[in-house]
Amino acid sequence: MPTIQKVVEEIITRSPFLEESISDGIINLSSLARSIQQDVSESTGKEVQVGAITMALKRVTPKFNPRINMKLRKLFDNTGDITVRSNLVYNTYLNSESLVQKQIQLLKMLSEHRNVFYIFSQGIYETTVVVSASVADETDHIFQNEEVVSKHTNLSSVTIKLLKDGTDLPGVYYYIIKRISWQGINVIEVISTANEHSYLVDEADVERTFSILKNLNNLS
């Protein structure tokens, strides 16, 4: 049977943000121990006391290496411009034999428009198309015979440009998404290139998202 320490660590690592909250000292360990007591007892096959779980929680070693924190600070201290594109429409279609041809038609149509935002994201079963609302009607017409899986309007993208090879640093995506999520902001889509990260959010959340990305170097 696994040890109490091992079981506690497994519970913590599968709980979003919990490990860092313990490290920051913002969680009452005794209360947390009581809340996971049943899980720990079932996993170890014996009755485990709250005190033993509390001690195990105190020994949990944060996996977020402080040296990585310093590298993240340097990365975020040298970010480029943050760009906002508003009034976007998001459509996800079920993949079909005709979908690629529709994408070709869309690209041809978009080539006739200037300063229009668009992005494709193709998965195994679905394809997402994000475009400026100014071409939404034309886009809908092109894809009118395709099956719509999901549709969102009144969205904005907030794009941050990082240092070259910034994505080689472990924890970059996690850290940014964590900061956004802690503010209760729902990220509809993440769009990225080698050094640019775009976060698609509701129009109502764009100012807060911009502020978060602007202040990423504050690692406290």
N, C-alpha and C positions, 0 to 999 in steps of 0.2 A: 504494500500500500504506500502511496506517496506521503511524504512528510507534511506536517502542518505548514512549514515555511514554503515548501514548493507549491502547495495548493493555494495559499494566500497570494503568492506572487503571480500565479496563473490567473486568479480572479482579478487582480489589480491590472495586469497588462492587457486584459481584454475589455477593460472598462475605459471608455474615452476620457482622457484628461485626468483620470483619477490618480495616476502615478505622480504627475507633476503637482497636483493639488496637495498630495501627502508631503512631497518634498518642500512645498512652499509653506507648509504648516497651517493650512486654512481648513483642514478637516479634523473633526473630533474623532480620534482614533478609537476611543471606546465605543462610541455610537456606531462607527463603521464596523467594528468587530462584532457587535451584536447583530447588525444587519446581515452579515455574511456567515454567522455562526452555523446556521443549518447547512449551508452549502459546504462549508469546511468539514463539518462532522460527517456528512454523507460521503464526501470524497475520500476522507481518511478512514472511514469505516469504524469510527469510534466517537464518543461524546467528547467534544473539545470545548474547554472553558474559554470564556471571553478574554480572560487575562492572557492566556497563551496566544490567542489570535492577535491581541493588541501588541504583544512583544514581537510577533512575527511582522506585523505592520511597521513597527519601528525599525526593523532590520531591512526593510525593502530598499534596495539600492536603485536610485533613479537611473534609467538607461540613457537619459539625455545628457551626453558627455559635456561638461563645462567648456572643454576646448572647442567643441562644435558650436556652443553658444557664441564664443568669441569670433569664430569664422562667420557665423550668421550675422553678427553685429557689423563686421567689416563689409559683408555683402550688402546689407541693407543701408549702410552708410553711403554706399556708392551707387545707389539706384538711379536710373535715368528718369525721364519725365513720366508722369502718370497721365494717361489719356482716357477721357470719358466719351463714349458714343451712346447717345440716347435714342429713344423711340425705335426700339428693335422688336422684331417679331420672330418667334421661335416655333418651328414646326418639326416634328419627328414623324417620318413615314416608314411604313413596313417595307422592307426591301422587296423588290420585284424585278422581273426581267426587263421591264420598261423604264425602271428608275434611272439608270445611267443615261439613257437618251434624254430624259427630262432634265438631268443635271447639265447636259450639253446645251440644251435649249436655254436653260437659266443663265449659263455663262455667256451665251451669245447676247441675251437680253441685257445682262449687267454691263457688258462691254460698251453699251450705248449710253450708260449713265455714269456721271462723274460723282466722286465723293460718296459712294454708296458702300455701306458696310455689308459684308457677306462672309459666311464661313460654312464649310461642309464638314460633317463628322460622320463617317460611315463605319458602322459596326457589323457584326455578323448577321444580325437579323433586322436592324433598323438603321436609318440614316437621318441625321438631324441637319436642318438647313436654318441658318439664322441670317436674316436680311433686314435692311432698313425698312421702316414702315412705308416709306415713299414708293417702294416697289413691291409691297406686300400683295396688292391685288393682281399684279402681273405674275407674281410667283404662284399665287393660288390657282390662277388660270392654267399655268403650265403643269402643275401637279394635281389638277382637278380630279383625275381618275385614279390617283394613288390613295391608299388607305392611310388616313391620319391616325397616328398613335397618340400624339400629344401636341397641344398648341398653347403657346403663351404669348401675350401681347404686353405692351407697356414695359419693356425691359430696357436695361442699360448694360453696357460692358465697361468695366473699369480695368484698364491695362497698365501693368507695371513692367518696365524694362529693367532686367537685372544685369549684373556683370556677366561677361562671357564665361561660359562653363559653370554658371551658378547652380545649375541643376545637378551638378556632380556632387554637391554637398548634401549628405543625408539630412533629412528633416525639413528641407525648404518648403515643399508643398504642405507638409503637415503643419508647420509653424504658421504659415499664412492662413490656411483654412481654419486652424484652431482660433486665431485671433478674430476672424470674421464670424465664426460660429458662436463664440462666447458672447457676441453682441446680439445674438438671436436673428442673424441675417441668413436667409436661405439662399444658397448658391444654386442657381438653376443649371448652370453649365460652367465647366472650366475649359478654356481654350488656350493652348500653349504652342509656342514654337521653341526653338533652342534657347532663347533668352528672354522671351516675352510671355507673360502670364496674363490672361484676360479672365475676369470673373463676371459672369452674367447674372445680374440680380434684378429684382423689381425696381422700378423707377423710384419708389418711396425709400429704398435703402441705398441709393447711389451715393449720397453725401456721406453717410456713415462709412460705407465701404471705401470711399476715397480717403477719408481721414485715417482709417486703419492702415491702408497701404502706405500712406504718407509717413506714418509714425512707426513703421515696422522695426526701426532700429532701437526702439524702447523695449528691451527684452525682459523688463521686470514684470 
